[in-house]
Amino acid sequence: MSFDLAELTLSLPLLVVAVGGVLVLLLEAFSGRTASRAWLAVLTLAILGLATALEIPAWEAAATPRAIYGGMIAVDRFSIFLSVTIFVGAGLSTLLAGGFLREHRFEFGEFYALILLGTAGMMILVQANDLVTIFLGIEIMSLAVYVLTGSWRRSAKSSEAAMKYFLVGSFASAILLYGIALVYGTSGTTNLLEIGKSAVVTTDPVFLIGTFLILGGLAFKVAAVPFHMWAPDAYEGAPTPVTAFMAAAVKAAGFGVLVRILVTAFGRPSLTFGAGGWASIAAALAILTMTLGNVAALRQDNIKRMLAYSSVAHAGYLLVGIVAMGRVGDEARGPILYYLLAYSLTTVGSFGVIAWFGSHGDERQHIDDWAGLGARHPAAALAMTVLLLSLGGIPLTAGFFGKLYLFKVALMKPGLVPLVIIAVANSLISIFYYLRVVTAMYFREVGRATSPLRSRGVTAALILATVGTLALGLLPGWAIDLATQATILTK
């Protein structure tokens, strides 16, 4: 395999993030132990900002999709849109991390290096055009997130969450790798484009088994039922900025690679339709994921666990888009991309308010702890209200248009009407547990006094997330146009 300077230029955003992660790690190693790590957070934000700026000329260059590095990496607007969505999640999580780590007294520079290296793994994942590249991207992303989950060294919950996440994640990686081996053994290639052209995809049962093992391994990353077991414990135990990073960026990367592999490698009608096709299986998973996620969230008194199950439910809504993609075609990809962007902004903002509300030794995660927040801290309560209403799909928010466009494209096929009805019913159920928090903030007696952490970074993250959520809700056209332009994959 060979590559030229032009191919290297097309990979500049990825190289900036990867090299930036190594640079931050080296700077941490050679800085004094007593020195503040705030400047490393600023450097991390600068690296993410530079990578985002480099995606602008890359967007124009990717008008004609192409594969580089011997077909291992795809350069198209689909991967660029998802990369920017991942940058949004990583950047806002970095803003949250500075004040949170100082407040809870476990600030360390490797945190920011892991954010960048995990982001690099996600970029590889959404650009992957080969099963080997997919596995490489997943492992780079996962190893960084495992360590970040357990980075609160003095917290038993953080260590327990990291261990559970690692064990279940390792099992999912083994399933994925076994599936890759079966697909390679039957088709003779790991390239997604070549797999899609292979004659065995319609005849060999071993190939079909490998296909479903791969999809099962990817379902773990997006927390789809029954592969969601890790999410509640990992979300609750991880430091809250890490939870935000997982909920937004990891989900965007997981659904990005799922869309690409289904369209490029497993897009033949014989694999898509029928009782054993992935569209039918995705529909069943969507119903289970939405329903279990929302019903479990109803029973939670811990707000981080509630949002964890909410994340599971949102994976179910996105699976409706995956089903629509199989039935409708290219038109369903734009709504999926828009939904991921809207969800990333909203969920990072929600966890940001949780990070802001807690203080050292008192994270205030129980819903009862939020009683009277509207009276004591009206700005924070308003931000949380907007973000929760967006998660519930209330009009004039990003979440509303995300669900509207996703369900609208599914309704293009009459056979998907029952699935959309179930999704709408689940959305109505979700409003109940989101309003539990709003009710506690505004209609419950003021609880014990609080001293939320004071951080310009956390404040900036909350403002950006809230304003972004409202902007995507009030003026969604520009984001929808970009998402529509990003629907063509490398073929």
Stockholm file with secondary structure:
# STOCKHOLM 1.0

chainA/1-491         MSFDLAELTLSLPLLVVAVGGVLVLLLEAFSGRTASRAWLAVLTLAILGLATALEIPAWEAAATPRAIYGGMIAVDRFSIFLSVTIFVGAGLSTLLAGGFLREHRFEFGEFYALILLGTAGMMILVQANDLVTIFLGIEIMSLAVYVLTGSWRRSAKSSEAAMKYFLVGSFASAILLYGIALVYGTSGTTNLLEIGKSAVVTTDPVFLIGTFLILGGLAFKVAAVPFHMWAPDAYEGAPTPVTAFMAAAVKAAGFGVLVRILVTAFGRPSLTFGAGGWASIAAALAILTMTLGNVAALRQDNIKRMLAYSSVAHAGYLLVGIVAMGRVGDEARGPILYYLLAYSLTTVGSFGVIAWFGSHGDERQHIDDWAGLGARHPAAALAMTVLLLSLGGIPLTAGFFGKLYLFKVALMKPGLVPLVIIAVANSLISIFYYLRVVTAMYFREVGRATSPLRSRGVTAALILATVGTLALGLLPGWAIDLATQATILTK
#=GR chainA/1-491 SS CCCCHHHHHHTHHHHHHHHHHHHHHHHHHTSCTTSCSHHHHHHHHHHHHHHHHHHHHHHHHTTSCEEETTTTEEESHHHHHHHHHHHHHHHHHHHHHHHHHHHTTCCCTHHHHHHHHHHHHHHHHHHBCBHHHHHHHHHHHHHHHHHHHTCCTTCHHHHHHHHHHHHHHHHHHHHHHHHHHHHHHHHSCCBHHHHHHCGGGGTCHHHHHHHHHHHHHHHHHTTCTTSCTHHHHHHHHSCHHHHHHIIIIIHHHHHHHHHHHHHHTSCSHHHHSSTTSHHHHHHHHHHHHHHHHHHHHHTCCBHHHHHHHHHHHHHHHHHHHHHHHHHHCGGGHHHHHHHHHHHHHHHHHHHHHHHHHCBTTBCCCBGGGGTTHHHHCHHHHHHHHHHHHHHHTCTTSHHHHHHHHHHHHHTTSGGGHHHHHHHHHHHHHHHHHHHHHHHHHHHSCCCSCCCCCCCHHHHHHHHHHHHHHHHHHHSCHHHHHHHHHTCCCCC
#=GC SS_cons         CCCCHHHHHHTHHHHHHHHHHHHHHHHHHTSCTTSCSHHHHHHHHHHHHHHHHHHHHHHHHTTSCEEETTTTEEESHHHHHHHHHHHHHHHHHHHHHHHHHHHTTCCCTHHHHHHHHHHHHHHHHHHBCBHHHHHHHHHHHHHHHHHHHTCCTTCHHHHHHHHHHHHHHHHHHHHHHHHHHHHHHHHSCCBHHHHHHCGGGGTCHHHHHHHHHHHHHHHHHTTCTTSCTHHHHHHHHSCHHHHHHIIIIIHHHHHHHHHHHHHHTSCSHHHHSSTTSHHHHHHHHHHHHHHHHHHHHHTCCBHHHHHHHHHHHHHHHHHHHHHHHHHHCGGGHHHHHHHHHHHHHHHHHHHHHHHHHCBTTBCCCBGGGGTTHHHHCHHHHHHHHHHHHHHHTCTTSHHHHHHHHHHHHHTTSGGGHHHHHHHHHHHHHHHHHHHHHHHHHHHSCCCSCCCCCCCHHHHHHHHHHHHHHHHHHHSCHHHHHHHHHTCCCCC
//
